[in-house]
Amino acid sequence: MREDEIRKREVLNKYLELVKVDSDIIFRDKSTFQLIPCPACGGNHYEKQFEKYGFSYVLCSECDTLYVNPRPTYENLMQIYIDSPSTKFWVEEFFLPMAEARREKIFKPRVQYIAEKFPQLRSGIIGDIGAGFGIFTEELKKIWTDASVIVIEPSLDMARICRDKGLVVLESPIEVIDPLSYQFDLLTAFEMFEHLHDPPAFAQKAFKLLKPSGYLYLTTLNGLGFDIQLLWERSKCLTPPHHLNFFNPQSIRLLLEEIGFSSVEVSTPGQLDWDIVEGSYRLEAIDPGRFFKMVSKYGSLQAKKELQSWISSNNLSSHMRIIAQKI
């Protein structure tokens, strides 16, 4: 898979320009920003790394989690998601034109993986948190026809879109769902953890909503991943106020085990690290260092594929997959 198969660089760049403009307007007054402890280990010792769009990224001295600190209040943060030009552009110009490509390249393989990983849950109760347009849920229902699949989506517009597709929708943030009313065999949350205002609170609530032996399946960004480490503040993944938290394989495990998950499996099956950095180098003149430039110039296509495979299999990709079981 290549980066341009799931997102167009020029469209992404336009979206990021709009995010910066929205941030300058919505978060002009930073007097309400709050200092927080590390969202992974709870530590208060960190080193400032850089500023971007007026937000400060710091690195936890204890677990190497990269996160925005201080950060906006939850209410303040929601303004950019609910009604902003950048969010409208993301929906209409960034996501929808690539929706079917993403269905084939991302959602169908993800569903196939879940079907193979959790065959015992084929008739269980599944909740997809932050389901967006409901593409994952649609594909899962095709394979698991006996499962009860519920969309958990607080956005009024996204919830309506999912209902129009005939999906069962719980129009609510996960944090306010009553565990006495809902219990799940599997909860999924894709590319969402990096956005959360309070990751520990989210994980704690997910734990309460799972049945004994239930699973939480997350995908998120790995702050120690290849392309993020090489590009750092120039990385397009580091885009506040949307991406606030960059856990890593060790720190995400630490958080989930502290909450009570007894089995936490972390892997980085990413396929785009090399392609992202090479695109930044060749198309945007970002300098990734002498070694990378040498391999980019002289390395064969096979060498680059093998390097990407090594990155992924050694938990060094920036795309991280986490499966945690409540026992």
C-alpha positions in Angstrom: 0.0 0.0 0.0 1.1 3.5 -0.8 0.2 6.8 0.9 -1.4 8.2 -2.2 -3.8 5.3 -2.3 -5.6 6.4 0.8 -5.0 10.1 0.9 -3.8 12.8 -1.5 -0.8 14.9 -0.3 -2.1 18.1 -1.7 -5.5 17.7 -0.1 -3.9 16.8 3.2 -1.8 19.9 3.1 -4.8 22.1 2.4 -6.6 20.5 5.3 -3.7 21.2 7.6 -3.6 24.8 6.5 -7.3 25.1 7.5 -6.6 23.5 10.8 -4.0 26.1 11.6 -6.3 28.9 10.7 -9.1 27.4 12.8 -6.7 26.9 15.7 -5.6 30.5 15.6 -9.2 31.7 15.8 -10.7 29.1 18.3 -7.7 28.9 20.6 -6.6 32.5 20.5 -7.1 32.8 24.3 -4.9 30.2 25.9 -5.6 31.3 29.5 -8.0 28.3 29.9 -5.4 25.7 28.9 -4.7 23.2 31.6 -1.4 21.5 32.6 -1.8 17.8 32.8 0.3 14.8 34.0 1.5 12.3 31.4 -1.6 10.6 30.0 0.2 7.2 30.1 2.1 7.0 33.4 0.8 10.0 35.3 4.3 11.4 35.7 4.9 15.2 36.0 8.4 15.3 34.6 8.8 16.1 31.0 10.9 18.0 28.5 9.5 20.5 26.0 10.1 19.4 22.4 8.6 22.0 20.1 5.6 24.2 19.4 3.2 23.8 16.5 0.2 25.9 15.7 0.6 27.5 19.1 0.5 24.2 21.0 3.4 22.8 23.0 4.5 19.2 22.7 6.3 17.7 25.6 8.0 14.3 26.1 7.5 12.4 29.3 10.8 11.8 31.0 9.6 8.4 32.4 7.8 6.6 29.6 8.6 8.7 26.4 5.0 9.5 25.7 4.7 12.6 23.5 1.7 14.8 24.3 0.3 18.3 24.1 0.7 20.1 27.4 -0.9 22.4 28.4 -4.1 21.6 26.5 -7.5 23.1 25.9 -10.5 22.1 28.1 -12.8 19.4 26.7 -15.5 22.0 25.9 -13.0 24.2 24.1 -11.6 21.4 22.2 -15.0 20.3 20.9 -15.5 23.6 19.1 -13.1 22.6 16.3 -14.9 19.2 15.8 -18.4 20.5 15.9 -18.4 23.4 13.5 -15.2 24.6 11.8 -14.1 25.0 8.2 -11.3 22.5 8.6 -13.7 19.8 9.8 -16.1 20.5 7.0 -13.2 20.2 4.5 -12.0 17.0 6.1 -15.4 15.4 5.6 -16.2 16.7 2.1 -12.8 17.0 0.4 -10.4 14.7 2.3 -12.4 11.6 3.5 -15.4 11.2 1.2 -13.5 11.2 -2.1 -11.2 8.4 -0.7 -13.9 6.5 1.2 -14.2 3.6 -1.2 -10.4 3.3 -1.5 -10.1 3.3 2.2 -12.9 0.7 2.4 -10.8 -1.7 0.3 -7.3 -0.8 1.6 -8.1 -0.3 5.3 -11.6 -1.3 6.5 -12.0 -4.7 4.7 -8.5 -6.0 5.8 -9.3 -4.7 9.4 -12.6 -6.6 9.4 -10.9 -9.8 8.1 -8.2 -9.5 10.8 -10.9 -9.3 13.5 -12.8 -12.2 12.1 -9.7 -14.4 12.2 -8.5 -13.1 15.5 -11.8 -13.4 17.4 -13.9 -16.2 15.8 -15.6 -16.9 19.1 -17.2 -13.4 19.0 -19.0 -13.9 15.7 -22.4 -13.8 17.5 -21.3 -11.4 20.2 -22.1 -7.8 21.1 -19.7 -5.4 19.3 -19.4 -1.6 19.8 -17.5 0.6 17.4 -16.5 3.8 19.2 -16.3 6.9 17.0 -17.6 5.0 14.0 -17.7 8.0 11.7 -19.4 7.1 8.4 -19.9 3.5 9.6 -17.8 1.8 6.9 -16.1 -0.6 9.3 -19.5 -1.5 10.9 -21.0 -2.1 7.4 -18.2 -4.5 6.5 -18.2 -6.3 9.8 -21.9 -7.0 9.6 -21.4 -8.6 6.2 -19.1 -11.2 7.7 -20.6 -11.5 11.2 -24.3 -11.6 10.3 -25.3 -13.0 13.8 -23.4 -10.3 15.7 -25.1 -7.4 17.4 -23.0 -4.5 16.1 -23.6 -1.0 17.6 -22.2 2.3 16.4 -21.1 4.5 19.3 -21.0 8.0 17.8 -21.6 11.3 19.6 -21.6 13.4 16.4 -25.2 14.3 15.3 -24.2 14.3 11.6 -22.3 11.1 11.7 -24.9 9.3 13.8 -27.6 10.3 11.2 -25.4 9.0 8.4 -25.0 5.7 10.1 -28.8 5.4 10.9 -29.5 6.2 7.2 -27.4 3.1 6.4 -29.6 1.0 8.7 -27.0 0.7 11.4 -27.8 0.6 15.1 -26.6 3.8 16.7 -25.9 4.8 20.3 -25.6 8.6 19.9 -23.4 9.3 22.9 -19.8 9.7 24.0 -18.5 6.5 25.6 -17.8 8.3 28.8 -21.5 8.8 29.7 -22.8 5.3 28.7 -24.2 3.4 31.6 -22.4 0.0 32.1 -25.6 -1.4 33.7 -27.4 -0.9 30.4 -24.7 -1.9 28.0 -22.0 -4.7 28.1 -19.9 -5.6 25.1 -17.8 -8.6 24.0 -15.6 -6.3 21.9 -15.1 -2.6 21.7 -13.1 -1.1 18.8 -11.7 2.4 18.4 -9.7 3.2 15.3 -7.4 6.2 15.0 -9.1 7.8 17.9 -6.8 7.5 20.9 -4.5 10.3 19.7 -7.5 12.7 19.7 -8.7 12.1 23.3 -8.7 14.8 25.8 -8.5 12.3 28.7 -7.1 8.9 27.5 -7.1 7.3 31.0 -10.8 8.2 31.6 -11.7 6.7 28.2 -9.8 3.5 28.8 -11.3 3.1 32.3 -14.8 3.5 30.9 -14.1 1.0 28.1 -13.0 -1.5 30.8 -16.3 -1.1 32.7 -18.3 -1.6 29.5 -16.6 -4.9 28.6 -17.9 -8.2 29.8 -15.5 -10.5 31.6 -13.1 -11.8 28.9 -14.1 -9.0 26.6 -11.6 -7.2 24.3 -10.7 -3.6 23.6 -9.2 -3.2 20.1 -7.4 0.1 19.4 -5.4 1.5 16.6 -3.4 4.7 17.2 -0.2 6.5 16.5 3.2 5.4 17.9 5.2 8.4 19.0 8.4 6.2 18.8 7.5 5.1 15.2 9.8 5.5 12.2 8.3 8.3 10.2 7.3 10.4 13.3 10.8 10.1 14.7 12.5 11.1 11.5 10.1 14.0 10.7 9.3 15.0 14.2 7.8 18.5 14.3 7.5 18.4 10.5 5.4 15.3 10.6 1.9 15.7 9.4 0.7 13.3 12.1 1.7 16.0 14.7 -1.3 18.2 14.1 -2.7 19.9 17.2 -5.4 20.3 18.4 -6.5 17.1 16.8 -3.6 14.8 17.6 -2.8 15.4 21.3 -1.4 12.0 22.5 1.4 9.9 21.1 1.7 6.8 23.2 4.3 4.1 22.3 4.2 0.3 22.7 5.5 0.4 26.3 3.5 3.3 27.5 0.1 2.1 26.1 0.7 -1.2 27.8 1.6 0.6 31.0 -1.7 2.5 31.0 -4.0 -0.4 30.1 -2.4 -2.8 32.6 -2.7 -0.1 35.3 -6.4 0.2 34.6 -6.9 -3.6 35.0 -6.5 -5.2 31.6 -4.7 -8.5 32.2 -3.6 -9.2 28.7 -2.2 -6.5 26.4 -0.9 -7.3 22.9 0.8 -4.5 21.0 2.1 -4.6 17.4 2.9 -2.1 14.7 1.6 -3.5 11.4 2.1 -0.2 9.5 2.9 -0.2 5.8 3.5 3.5 5.1 6.4 4.7 7.2 9.0 4.6 4.4 6.6 5.9 1.8 5.6 8.9 4.1 9.2 9.9 4.7 10.2 9.5 1.1 7.3 11.5 -0.1 8.2 14.3 2.3 11.8 14.2 1.1 11.1 14.0 -2.6 8.0 16.1 -2.9 8.4 18.7 -0.1 12.2 18.9 0.2 12.2 17.9 3.9 15.6 16.6 4.9 15.4 13.2 6.6 19.1 12.7 7.1 22.1 11.4 5.0 21.4 7.7 5.5 17.7 7.9 4.4 18.6 10.0 1.4 21.2 7.5 0.4 18.8 4.6 0.6 16.1 6.6 -1.2 18.5 7.3 -4.1 20.4 4.0 -4.4 18.2 1.4 -2.6 16.2 -1.0 -4.7 12.4 -1.2 -4.4 12.9 -4.6 -2.8 15.3 -3.1 -0.2 12.8 -0.5 0.7 10.0 -3.1 1.1 12.3 -5.2 3.3 13.1 -2.2 5.4 9.4 -1.4 5.9 8.8 -5.0 6.9 11.6 -4.8 9.4 10.2 -1.5 10.8 6.8 -3.1 11.2 7.8 -6.4 12.7 10.1 -4.8 15.3 7.3 -2.5 16.7 8.9 0.6 15.1 6.1 1.6 12.8 4.1 4.7 13.5 0.8 2.8 13.1 0.1 0.9 16.3 -2.4 -1.8 17.0 -3.4 -2.8 20.6 -5.6 -5.7 21.8 -6.4 -5.7 25.5 -8.4 -8.3 27.3 -10.4 -7.9 30.5 -10.0 -11.0 32.5 
